[in-house]
């Protein structure tokens, strides 16, 4: 599975899930483009290259994450159901808010 984070429809961050790890990488060729389009680079400062949790940049965009689970950590037996709910939410909304350029897309 691959999660793409976009700003003004330009890819900025790619998050791949392999086994139980999230591996993040920046589309370095797009840094200047997104910065020119107003992307605040400080959004990327806390993104871990490798993590056992979904990165905060994604979790913060899921408005009802607290309804799904208090803290998103994929280490229990109910992972499939929780992940399905999160992926479905992201696919339906792209985590877009009415006034911004930020969006998220999933490729499974």
C-alpha positions as protocol buffer text, in pm:
chain_id: "A"
residue {
  index: 1
  type: UNK
  ca { x: 0 y: 0 z: 0 }
}
residue {
  index: 2
  type: UNK
  ca { x: 116 y: 353 z: -84 }
}
residue {
  index: 3
  type: UNK
  ca { x: -19 y: 677 z: 61 }
}
residue {
  index: 4
  type: UNK
  ca { x: 57 y: 994 z: -132 }
}
residue {
  index: 5
  type: UNK
  ca { x: 38 y: 1334 z: 34 }
}
residue {
  index: 6
  type: UNK
  ca { x: -30 y: 1611 z: -215 }
}
residue {
  index: 7
  type: UNK
  ca { x: -29 y: 1989 z: -203 }
}
residue {
  index: 8
  type: UNK
  ca { x: -224 y: 2163 z: -477 }
}
residue {
  index: 9
  type: UNK
  ca { x: -229 y: 1827 z: -662 }
}
residue {
  index: 10
  type: UNK
  ca { x: 153 y: 1800 z: -651 }
}
residue {
  index: 11
  type: UNK
  ca { x: 305 y: 1497 z: -474 }
}
residue {
  index: 12
  type: UNK
  ca { x: 513 y: 1594 z: -174 }
}
residue {
  index: 13
  type: UNK
  ca { x: 533 y: 1283 z: 44 }
}
residue {
  index: 14
  type: UNK
  ca { x: 507 y: 910 z: -23 }
}
residue {
  index: 15
  type: UNK
  ca { x: 434 y: 669 z: 262 }
}
residue {
  index: 16
  type: UNK
  ca { x: 464 y: 298 z: 193 }
}
residue {
  index: 17
  type: UNK
  ca { x: 336 y: 36 z: 431 }
}
residue {
  index: 18
  type: UNK
  ca { x: 550 y: -275 z: 432 }
}
residue {
  index: 19
  type: UNK
  ca { x: 453 y: -541 z: 681 }
}
residue {
  index: 20
  type: UNK
  ca { x: 385 y: -335 z: 994 }
}
residue {
  index: 21
  type: UNK
  ca { x: 614 y: -43 z: 914 }
}
residue {
  index: 22
  type: UNK
  ca { x: 545 y: 289 z: 745 }
}
residue {
  index: 23
  type: UNK
  ca { x: 833 y: 411 z: 530 }
}
residue {
  index: 24
  type: UNK
  ca { x: 820 y: 778 z: 430 }
}
residue {
  index: 25
  type: UNK
  ca { x: 1007 y: 956 z: 152 }
}
residue {
  index: 26
  type: UNK
  ca { x: 986 y: 1306 z: 7 }
}
residue {
  index: 27
  type: UNK
  ca { x: 943 y: 1376 z: -362 }
}
residue {
  index: 28
  type: UNK
  ca { x: 1253 y: 1594 z: -371 }
}
residue {
  index: 29
  type: UNK
  ca { x: 1191 y: 1697 z: -730 }
}
residue {
  index: 30
  type: UNK
  ca { x: 867 y: 1868 z: -618 }
}
residue {
  index: 31
  type: UNK
  ca { x: 997 y: 2060 z: -314 }
}
residue {
  index: 32
  type: UNK
  ca { x: 1037 y: 2392 z: -497 }
}
residue {
  index: 33
  type: UNK
  ca { x: 702 y: 2356 z: -674 }
}
residue {
  index: 34
  type: UNK
  ca { x: 506 y: 2298 z: -352 }
}
residue {
  index: 35
  type: UNK
  ca { x: 694 y: 2570 z: -168 }
}
residue {
  index: 36
  type: UNK
  ca { x: 607 y: 2815 z: -447 }
}
residue {
  index: 37
  type: UNK
  ca { x: 244 y: 2705 z: -407 }
}
residue {
  index: 38
  type: UNK
  ca { x: 247 y: 2789 z: -36 }
}
residue {
  index: 39
  type: UNK
  ca { x: 323 y: 2451 z: 125 }
}
residue {
  index: 40
  type: UNK
  ca { x: 453 y: 2504 z: 480 }
}
residue {
  index: 41
  type: UNK
  ca { x: 768 y: 2288 z: 488 }
}
residue {
  index: 42
  type: UNK
  ca { x: 750 y: 2264 z: 868 }
}
residue {
  index: 43
  type: UNK
  ca { x: 469 y: 2007 z: 816 }
}
residue {
  index: 44
  type: UNK
  ca { x: 745 y: 1762 z: 725 }
}
residue {
  index: 45
  type: UNK
  ca { x: 968 y: 1822 z: 1028 }
}
residue {
  index: 46
  type: UNK
  ca { x: 817 y: 1545 z: 1243 }
}
residue {
  index: 47
  type: UNK
  ca { x: 770 y: 1282 z: 972 }
}
residue {
  index: 48
  type: UNK
  ca { x: 980 y: 977 z: 1060 }
}
residue {
  index: 49
  type: UNK
  ca { x: 1150 y: 791 z: 780 }
}
residue {
  index: 50
  type: UNK
  ca { x: 1047 y: 458 z: 937 }
}
residue {
  index: 51
  type: UNK
  ca { x: 774 y: 416 z: 1196 }
}
residue {
  index: 52
  type: UNK
  ca { x: 537 y: 152 z: 1330 }
}
residue {
  index: 53
  type: UNK
  ca { x: 260 y: 416 z: 1338 }
}
residue {
  index: 54
  type: UNK
  ca { x: 82 y: 605 z: 1068 }
}
residue {
  index: 55
  type: UNK
  ca { x: 262 y: 943 z: 1045 }
}
residue {
  index: 56
  type: UNK
  ca { x: 109 y: 1236 z: 1234 }
}
residue {
  index: 57
  type: UNK
  ca { x: 72 y: 1435 z: 913 }
}
residue {
  index: 58
  type: UNK
  ca { x: -196 y: 1179 z: 815 }
}
residue {
  index: 59
  type: UNK
  ca { x: -345 y: 1123 z: 1160 }
}
residue {
  index: 60
  type: UNK
  ca { x: -400 y: 1495 z: 1213 }
}
residue {
  index: 61
  type: UNK
  ca { x: -602 y: 1515 z: 892 }
}
residue {
  index: 62
  type: UNK
  ca { x: -846 y: 1242 z: 992 }
}
residue {
  index: 63
  type: UNK
  ca { x: -1113 y: 1444 z: 1169 }
}
residue {
  index: 64
  type: UNK
  ca { x: -1285 y: 1153 z: 1341 }
}
residue {
  index: 65
  type: UNK
  ca { x: -977 y: 952 z: 1434 }
}
residue {
  index: 66
  type: UNK
  ca { x: -1074 y: 971 z: 1802 }
}
residue {
  index: 67
  type: UNK
  ca { x: -1399 y: 798 z: 1720 }
}
residue {
  index: 68
  type: UNK
  ca { x: -1207 y: 514 z: 1554 }
}
residue {
  index: 69
  type: UNK
  ca { x: -953 y: 471 z: 1830 }
}
residue {
  index: 70
  type: UNK
  ca { x: -797 y: 695 z: 2094 }
}
residue {
  index: 71
  type: UNK
  ca { x: -450 y: 666 z: 1952 }
}
residue {
  index: 72
  type: UNK
  ca { x: -374 y: 505 z: 1618 }
}
residue {
  index: 73
  type: UNK
  ca { x: -125 y: 228 z: 1673 }
}
residue {
  index: 74
  type: UNK
  ca { x: -150 y: -86 z: 1467 }
}
residue {
  index: 75
  type: UNK
  ca { x: -46 y: -353 z: 1711 }
}
residue {
  index: 76
  type: UNK
  ca { x: -366 y: -530 z: 1810 }
}
residue {
  index: 77
  type: UNK
  ca { x: -595 y: -795 z: 1664 }
}
residue {
  index: 78
  type: UNK
  ca { x: -853 y: -546 z: 1537 }
}
residue {
  index: 79
  type: UNK
  ca { x: -611 y: -386 z: 1296 }
}
residue {
  index: 80
  type: UNK
  ca { x: -789 y: -498 z: 980 }
}
residue {
  index: 81
  type: UNK
  ca { x: -1120 y: -337 z: 1071 }
}
residue {
  index: 82
  type: UNK
  ca { x: -959 y: -15 z: 1192 }
}
residue {
  index: 83
  type: UNK
  ca { x: -734 y: 11 z: 888 }
}
residue {
  index: 84
  type: UNK
  ca { x: -1028 y: -52 z: 655 }
}
residue {
  index: 85
  type: UNK
  ca { x: -1223 y: 230 z: 820 }
}
residue {
  index: 86
  type: UNK
  ca { x: -929 y: 469 z: 790 }
}
residue {
  index: 87
  type: UNK
  ca { x: -855 y: 380 z: 427 }
}
residue {
  index: 88
  type: UNK
  ca { x: -1223 y: 410 z: 337 }
}
residue {
  index: 89
  type: UNK
  ca { x: -1240 y: 753 z: 502 }
}
residue {
  index: 90
  type: UNK
  ca { x: -926 y: 871 z: 320 }
}
residue {
  index: 91
  type: UNK
  ca { x: -1047 y: 737 z: -16 }
}
residue {
  index: 92
  type: UNK
  ca { x: -1384 y: 909 z: 20 }
}
residue {
  index: 93
  type: UNK
  ca { x: -1261 y: 1246 z: 143 }
}
residue {
  index: 94
  type: UNK
  ca { x: -890 y: 1262 z: 45 }
}
residue {
  index: 95
  type: UNK
  ca { x: -875 y: 1433 z: 387 }
}
residue {
  index: 96
  type: UNK
  ca { x: -947 y: 1756 z: 204 }
}
residue {
  index: 97
  type: UNK
  ca { x: -1083 y: 2049 z: 394 }
}
residue {
  index: 98
  type: UNK
  ca { x: -1287 y: 2313 z: 212 }
}
residue {
  index: 99
  type: UNK
  ca { x: -1025 y: 2588 z: 222 }
}
residue {
  index: 100
  type: UNK
  ca { x: -690 y: 2420 z: 170 }
}
residue {
  index: 101
  type: UNK
  ca { x: -472 y: 2255 z: -94 }
}
residue {
  index: 102
  type: UNK
  ca { x: -378 y: 1948 z: 109 }
}
residue {
  index: 103
  type: UNK
  ca { x: -499 y: 1602 z: 0 }
}
residue {
  index: 104
  type: UNK
  ca { x: -417 y: 1237 z: 57 }
}
residue {
  index: 105
  type: UNK
  ca { x: -455 y: 947 z: -188 }
}
residue {
  index: 106
  type: UNK
  ca { x: -415 y: 574 z: -128 }
}
residue {
  index: 107
  type: UNK
  ca { x: -302 y: 309 z: -374 }
}
residue {
  index: 108
  type: UNK
  ca { x: -357 y: -41 z: -248 }
}
